[in-house]
């Protein structure tokens, strides 16, 4: 891709693959690894990240919408007559591709999307008897099979059947044509807190639902519950597969996880200065003139703003790094839709074309670190300052900045 802007995102696929391998070592060889690539892989680029994750050992992909699933399948040039094998705990190994990897959509899709998903052999999420009946009708009409995972609502209260209704729902559809149970799953609301009581309650409710299903004689091919946090903090919730989202991209799911696992950040954000000018004492910068120069000051303009994911509410509160030496530079004035400004410290030489690190790490020699205090600006720092979460920050940067894959 030709670079059309002096601002971009760098995606380190080697770091992503290292994170996959770290999780695979943690969970062991008999537990499947699902790479969650919804929301364009949390802003990192779904197709490239999914492919890299599969090469590193992932055996499933997880998405949020029908379109996300179909985009992945189209990239794999799948032959509709060749459904992917159902990856089970005993079959992990060997790199899957976008054409044959099992893909799960995490929520019920509109009935209008069923035909395309069934023909593309995408696994469906079922949270209701109504949806299962619709999927059966569509599969029968196509002469194909709709694979589904039954979602059990153990306490998140977002989607899913009640734990005491799960077995009944599966019994009611036994005679419906075109349906194949591929898995049963749930999702934790508080798995990011180690030893959390509510997570324990959810786990016990899920176990009760699984026992009730098995007592009917129904075989469950795949059981899964653990997100990034639970995969690390609740070993008993790993079951047959873990679903790793935010931590796939090198970001810790909670403050309790870093002592258990070492991850590598995947995303960096950089920009080149487009203009440097000197303003007089008392002159203001950007809309509202919320920042004023305490003395004659050099101001650098960078070509990215809140339309690119820079949180406007962090105006006058951010720092960036000069790539060449790791020097910290304060952002100045309100962040605009497409541009922002930074205050150049006295004695620092910055010219148009110099690169700033918005998020990422500067390669600074050890004897230069005293100038920078620290040589990294992290997604976690942005999220904390914005009273948000890392997911929102990385997805924001993926909106319209060019991605360069390393």
C-alpha positions as CSV (number, residue, x, y, z in Angstrom):
1,X,0.0,0.0,0.0
2,X,1.3,3.5,-0.8
3,X,1.6,5.7,2.2
4,X,-0.8,8.7,1.8
5,X,-0.4,10.1,5.4
6,X,2.4,10.9,7.7
7,X,0.7,8.9,10.5
8,X,0.4,5.1,10.6
9,X,0.0,2.0,12.8
10,X,2.7,-0.7,12.9
11,X,1.5,-4.3,13.7
12,X,4.2,-6.7,14.9
13,X,2.9,-10.1,13.7
14,X,5.9,-11.8,15.3
15,X,4.8,-10.5,18.7
16,X,1.3,-11.7,18.1
17,X,2.5,-15.2,17.2
18,X,4.7,-15.2,20.3
19,X,1.6,-14.5,22.4
20,X,-0.3,-17.4,20.7
21,X,2.6,-19.7,21.5
22,X,2.7,-18.5,25.1
23,X,-1.0,-19.2,25.6
24,X,-0.7,-22.6,23.9
25,X,2.1,-23.5,26.3
26,X,0.0,-22.3,29.3
27,X,-3.1,-24.3,28.4
28,X,-1.4,-27.5,27.2
29,X,-1.7,-29.5,23.9
30,X,-5.2,-30.9,24.5
31,X,-7.0,-27.5,24.8
32,X,-8.0,-25.6,21.7
33,X,-7.0,-22.0,21.2
34,X,-9.5,-19.6,19.6
35,X,-8.0,-16.3,18.3
36,X,-10.7,-13.7,18.7
37,X,-10.4,-11.3,15.7
38,X,-13.7,-9.4,16.0
39,X,-13.8,-5.6,15.4
40,X,-11.0,-6.0,12.7
41,X,-8.9,-7.8,15.3
42,X,-9.4,-5.0,17.8
43,X,-8.1,-2.6,15.3
44,X,-5.1,-4.6,14.3
45,X,-6.4,-6.0,11.0
46,X,-8.5,-9.2,11.0
47,X,-7.2,-11.1,8.0
48,X,-3.5,-10.6,8.6
49,X,-3.8,-11.2,12.3
50,X,-6.0,-14.3,11.9
51,X,-3.6,-15.8,9.4
52,X,-0.6,-15.2,11.7
53,X,-2.4,-16.6,14.7
54,X,-3.3,-19.8,12.8
55,X,0.3,-20.2,11.7
56,X,1.3,-20.0,15.3
57,X,-1.1,-22.6,16.6
58,X,-4.6,-21.2,16.8
59,X,-7.2,-23.6,15.7
60,X,-10.4,-21.5,15.9
61,X,-11.4,-18.0,15.1
62,X,-14.0,-15.9,16.9
63,X,-15.9,-12.9,15.5
64,X,-18.9,-10.8,16.5
65,X,-20.9,-10.4,13.3
66,X,-21.8,-12.3,10.2
67,X,-19.9,-9.9,8.0
68,X,-16.7,-10.4,10.0
69,X,-17.0,-14.2,9.5
70,X,-17.8,-13.9,5.8
71,X,-14.8,-11.6,5.2
72,X,-12.5,-14.2,6.7
73,X,-13.9,-17.0,4.7
74,X,-13.7,-14.9,1.5
75,X,-10.1,-14.2,2.2
76,X,-9.5,-18.0,2.4
77,X,-11.2,-18.6,-1.0
78,X,-13.1,-21.5,0.6
79,X,-14.9,-24.0,-1.5
80,X,-18.5,-24.1,-0.2
81,X,-18.7,-27.9,-0.6
82,X,-15.8,-28.6,1.8
83,X,-16.9,-27.8,5.3
84,X,-14.1,-27.4,7.9
85,X,-13.5,-30.2,10.3
86,X,-14.8,-29.6,13.8
87,X,-11.5,-29.0,15.7
88,X,-11.8,-30.9,19.0
89,X,-9.4,-31.2,22.0
90,X,-7.8,-34.3,20.4
91,X,-7.1,-32.6,17.0
92,X,-5.0,-29.6,17.8
93,X,-1.9,-29.5,15.6
94,X,-1.2,-28.5,12.0
95,X,-1.9,-25.1,10.7
96,X,-5.4,-24.3,9.7
97,X,-6.2,-21.7,7.0
98,X,-8.9,-19.2,6.6
99,X,-10.6,-21.6,4.2
100,X,-10.9,-24.5,6.6
101,X,-10.6,-23.1,10.1
102,X,-13.7,-23.3,12.3
103,X,-15.2,-19.8,12.8
104,X,-17.7,-19.0,15.5
105,X,-20.0,-15.9,15.6
106,X,-20.5,-15.0,19.2
107,X,-24.1,-13.9,19.0
108,X,-27.2,-14.8,17.1
109,X,-27.3,-13.3,13.6
110,X,-30.3,-12.0,11.7
111,X,-32.2,-14.7,10.0
112,X,-31.4,-13.0,6.7
113,X,-27.7,-13.9,7.2
114,X,-28.3,-17.6,7.9
115,X,-28.0,-18.8,4.3
116,X,-24.7,-17.2,3.7
117,X,-23.2,-18.4,7.0
118,X,-24.4,-21.9,6.6
119,X,-23.0,-22.1,3.0
120,X,-19.7,-20.7,4.2
121,X,-19.6,-23.3,7.0
122,X,-19.5,-20.8,9.8
123,X,-20.5,-22.0,13.3
124,X,-23.6,-20.2,14.7
125,X,-24.3,-19.0,18.3
126,X,-27.7,-20.1,19.5
127,X,-29.4,-18.4,22.5
128,X,-33.0,-19.3,21.9
129,X,-35.3,-22.0,20.6
130,X,-36.7,-19.5,18.0
131,X,-33.3,-19.0,16.4
132,X,-32.6,-22.8,16.3
133,X,-35.8,-23.4,14.5
134,X,-35.0,-20.7,12.0
135,X,-31.5,-22.2,11.4
136,X,-33.1,-25.6,10.9
137,X,-35.5,-24.3,8.3
138,X,-32.7,-22.6,6.4
139,X,-30.3,-25.5,6.6
140,X,-33.0,-27.9,5.4
141,X,-33.9,-25.6,2.5
142,X,-30.2,-25.5,1.4
143,X,-29.7,-29.2,2.0
144,X,-26.8,-28.5,4.3
145,X,-26.0,-28.6,8.0
146,X,-26.0,-25.7,10.4
147,X,-23.5,-26.2,13.2
148,X,-24.2,-24.3,16.3
149,X,-22.9,-23.6,19.8
150,X,-25.5,-23.2,22.6
151,X,-24.8,-20.1,24.7
152,X,-25.6,-20.5,28.4
153,X,-26.2,-17.3,30.4
154,X,-24.6,-18.0,33.7
155,X,-24.7,-14.5,35.0
156,X,-23.6,-12.0,32.4
157,X,-27.3,-11.5,31.5
158,X,-26.5,-10.4,28.0
159,X,-27.4,-13.4,25.7
160,X,-27.9,-17.1,26.3
161,X,-30.4,-19.6,27.6
162,X,-30.8,-20.1,31.4
163,X,-28.6,-22.8,32.8
164,X,-31.7,-24.9,33.9
165,X,-33.2,-24.5,30.4
166,X,-30.1,-25.6,28.4
167,X,-30.9,-29.4,28.4
168,X,-34.5,-28.9,27.6
169,X,-33.7,-26.7,24.6
170,X,-31.4,-29.3,23.1
171,X,-33.9,-32.0,23.7
172,X,-36.6,-30.0,21.9
173,X,-34.5,-29.7,18.7
174,X,-33.4,-33.3,18.5
175,X,-35.8,-34.1,15.7
176,X,-35.3,-30.9,13.8
177,X,-33.4,-31.4,10.5
178,X,-30.1,-29.8,9.5
179,X,-28.8,-29.0,13.0
180,X,-25.5,-30.2,14.5
181,X,-24.5,-29.3,18.1
182,X,-20.8,-28.2,17.9
183,X,-20.4,-26.8,21.4
184,X,-21.8,-25.3,24.6
185,X,-20.3,-22.2,26.0
186,X,-20.7,-19.3,28.5
187,X,-18.9,-16.0,29.2
188,X,-17.6,-14.6,32.4
189,X,-18.5,-11.1,33.7
190,X,-15.8,-10.8,36.3
191,X,-13.0,-13.2,35.3
192,X,-10.5,-10.3,35.3
193,X,-10.5,-10.3,39.2
194,X,-8.4,-13.2,40.6
195,X,-10.5,-15.3,42.9
196,X,-13.7,-13.4,42.2
197,X,-16.8,-14.8,43.9
198,X,-19.2,-14.0,41.1
199,X,-16.9,-15.8,38.6
200,X,-17.0,-18.9,40.8
201,X,-20.8,-18.7,40.9
202,X,-20.9,-18.6,37.1
203,X,-18.6,-21.5,36.9
204,X,-20.8,-23.6,39.2
205,X,-23.9,-22.7,37.2
206,X,-22.2,-23.7,34.0
207,X,-21.1,-27.0,35.4
208,X,-24.7,-27.7,36.5
209,X,-25.9,-27.0,32.9
210,X,-23.3,-29.3,31.4
211,X,-24.2,-32.1,33.8
212,X,-27.9,-31.7,33.0
213,X,-27.2,-31.9,29.2
214,X,-25.0,-35.0,29.6
215,X,-27.6,-36.7,31.8
216,X,-29.9,-36.6,28.8
217,X,-27.4,-38.6,26.8
218,X,-26.5,-35.7,24.5
219,X,-22.8,-35.6,23.7
220,X,-21.1,-32.1,23.8
221,X,-18.2,-32.0,21.3
222,X,-16.7,-28.8,22.7
223,X,-17.1,-26.9,26.0
224,X,-15.6,-23.4,26.3
225,X,-15.9,-20.6,28.8
226,X,-12.5,-18.8,29.3
227,X,-11.8,-15.4,27.8
228,X,-8.3,-13.9,28.0
229,X,-8.5,-13.3,31.8
230,X,-10.1,-16.6,32.7
231,X,-7.6,-18.5,30.5
232,X,-4.9,-17.2,32.8
233,X,-6.6,-16.9,36.2
234,X,-9.2,-19.7,36.2
235,X,-7.5,-22.9,35.0
236,X,-10.6,-25.0,35.7
237,X,-12.5,-22.8,33.2
238,X,-10.2,-23.7,30.3
239,X,-12.3,-26.8,29.4
240,X,-11.8,-27.8,25.8
241,X,-10.9,-24.4,24.4
242,X,-10.0,-20.9,25.5
243,X,-11.1,-17.7,23.6
244,X,-8.3,-15.2,23.7
245,X,-9.1,-11.7,22.5
246,X,-7.3,-8.6,24.0
247,X,-4.3,-10.6,25.2
248,X,-3.7,-12.0,21.7
249,X,-2.5,-8.4,21.0
250,X,-0.2,-8.3,23.9
251,X,-2.4,-6.5,26.3
252,X,-3.1,-7.8,29.8
253,X,-6.8,-8.6,30.5
254,X,-6.5,-7.3,34.1
255,X,-4.0,-6.1,36.7
256,X,-3.9,-9.7,38.1
257,X,-2.6,-11.4,34.9
258,X,0.9,-10.0,34.3
259,X,2.4,-12.0,37.2
260,X,1.2,-15.2,35.5
261,X,2.0,-14.6,31.8
262,X,4.4,-12.5,29.7
263,X,2.9,-10.9,26.6
264,X,4.4,-8.8,23.8
265,X,2.6,-5.6,22.6
266,X,1.6,-5.9,19.0
267,X,0.5,-2.3,18.0
268,X,2.6,0.8,17.7
269,X,1.3,4.2,16.5
270,X,3.7,6.7,14.9
271,X,3.5,10.1,13.1
272,X,5.9,12.4,11.3
273,X,5.9,16.1,12.1
274,X,4.3,18.1,9.3
275,X,5.2,21.6,10.6
276,X,7.3,23.2,13.3
277,X,6.8,26.9,14.2
278,X,7.6,29.2,17.1
279,X,4.8,31.1,18.8
280,X,5.2,34.1,21.2
281,X,4.6,34.2,24.9
282,X,0.9,34.1,25.7
283,X,-0.2,32.8,22.3
284,X,-2.6,29.9,22.4
285,X,-2.8,26.6,20.5
286,X,-5.8,24.9,18.9
287,X,-9.6,25.3,19.5
288,X,-10.5,27.2,22.5
289,X,-6.9,28.2,23.1
290,X,-6.8,26.0,26.2
291,X,-3.0,25.9,26.1
292,X,-0.9,29.0,26.1
293,X,2.8,29.4,25.7
294,X,4.6,30.5,29.0
295,X,7.5,31.8,26.9
296,X,8.5,31.7,23.2
297,X,7.8,28.1,22.3
298,X,8.3,25.8,19.3
299,X,5.1,23.9,18.4
300,X,5.1,20.7,16.2
301,X,2.0,19.7,14.3
302,X,1.2,15.9,13.8
303,X,-1.3,14.7,11.2
304,X,-3.6,12.6,13.3
305,X,-6.5,13.4,15.6
306,X,-9.6,12.1,17.3
307,X,-11.0,10.7,14.0
308,X,-7.9,8.4,14.1
309,X,-8.4,7.2,17.6
310,X,-6.7,10.0,19.7
311,X,-9.0,10.5,22.7
312,X,-10.0,14.2,22.6
313,X,-10.8,14.1,26.3
314,X,-7.0,13.6,26.9
315,X,-6.2,17.0,25.3
316,X,-3.3,18.7,27.2
317,X,-2.7,15.4,29.1
318,X,-0.7,13.3,26.7
319,X,3.0,12.7,26.2
320,X,4.7,11.3,23.1
321,X,8.2,10.1,22.4
322,X,10.8,11.3,19.9
323,X,11.7,8.2,18.1
324,X,15.4,9.0,17.7
325,X,16.1,9.5,21.4
326,X,13.1,8.6,23.5
327,X,12.6,12.2,24.8
328,X,9.1,12.8,26.2
329,X,7.2,15.5,24.5
330,X,3.9,17.1,25.9
331,X,0.9,17.3,23.7
332,X,-0.4,20.9,23.6
333,X,-4.0,22.3,23.0
334,X,-7.2,20.5,22.1
335,X,-6.8,17.5,19.9
336,X,-8.5,18.2,16.5
337,X,-10.3,15.8,14.3
338,X,-7.3,15.3,12.0
339,X,-4.3,17.0,13.7
340,X,-2.8,17.7,17.0
341,X,0.1,19.7,18.4
342,X,3.0,19.1,20.7
343,X,5.3,21.4,22.7
344,X,9.0,21.1,21.8
345,X,11.1,21.4,25.0
346,X,13.9,24.0,25.0
347,X,17.1,22.7,23.6
348,X,15.4,19.8,21.6
349,X,15.9,20.0,17.9
350,X,12.8,18.9,16.0
351,X,12.1,19.6,12.4
352,X,9.4,18.7,9.9
353,X,9.7,15.0,9.0
354,X,10.9,13.9,12.5
355,X,9.0,10.8,13.8
356,X,7.0,10.8,17.0
357,X,5.9,7.6,18.8
358,X,2.3,8.0,19.9
359,X,2.1,4.5,21.3
360,X,5.1,2.1,21.4
361,X,8.7,1.9,22.5
362,X,11.7,4.0,21.5
363,X,15.0,2.1,20.9
364,X,17.1,4.2,23.3
365,X,20.6,3.3,24.4
366,X,20.8,2.7,28.2
367,X,22.9,5.8,28.8
368,X,20.2,7.9,27.2
369,X,17.3,6.7,29.3
370,X,17.8,9.4,31.9
371,X,16.4,11.8,29.3
372,X,13.2,9.9,28.7
373,X,12.4,8.6,32.2
374,X,10.9,5.6,30.5
375,X,11.1,4.7,26.8
376,X,7.6,3.5,26.2
377,X,4.1,4.9,25.8
378,X,1.6,2.1,26.3
379,X,-2.0,1.4,25.4
380,X,-2.6,0.7,29.1
381,X,-1.5,4.2,29.9
382,X,-3.9,5.7,27.4
383,X,-6.8,3.6,28.7
384,X,-6.2,4.5,32.3
385,X,-5.9,8.2,31.5
386,X,-9.1,8.1,29.5
387,X,-11.0,6.1,32.1
388,X,-11.5,3.4,29.5
389,X,-10.2,0.0,28.5
390,X,-7.5,-1.1,26.1
391,X,-10.0,-2.5,23.6
392,X,-11.5,0.9,22.9
393,X,-8.1,2.5,22.4
394,X,-6.7,0.0,19.9
395,X,-10.0,-0.2,18.0
396,X,-10.0,3.5,17.7
397,X,-6.5,3.6,16.1
398,X,-7.6,1.0,13.5
399,X,-10.2,3.3,12.0
400,X,-8.4,5.0,9.2
401,X,-4.6,4.9,9.8
402,X,-2.6,2.8,7.4
403,X,-1.4,-0.5,8.9
404,X,2.2,-1.6,8.3
405,X,2.8,-5.3,9.1
406,X,6.1,-6.3,10.5
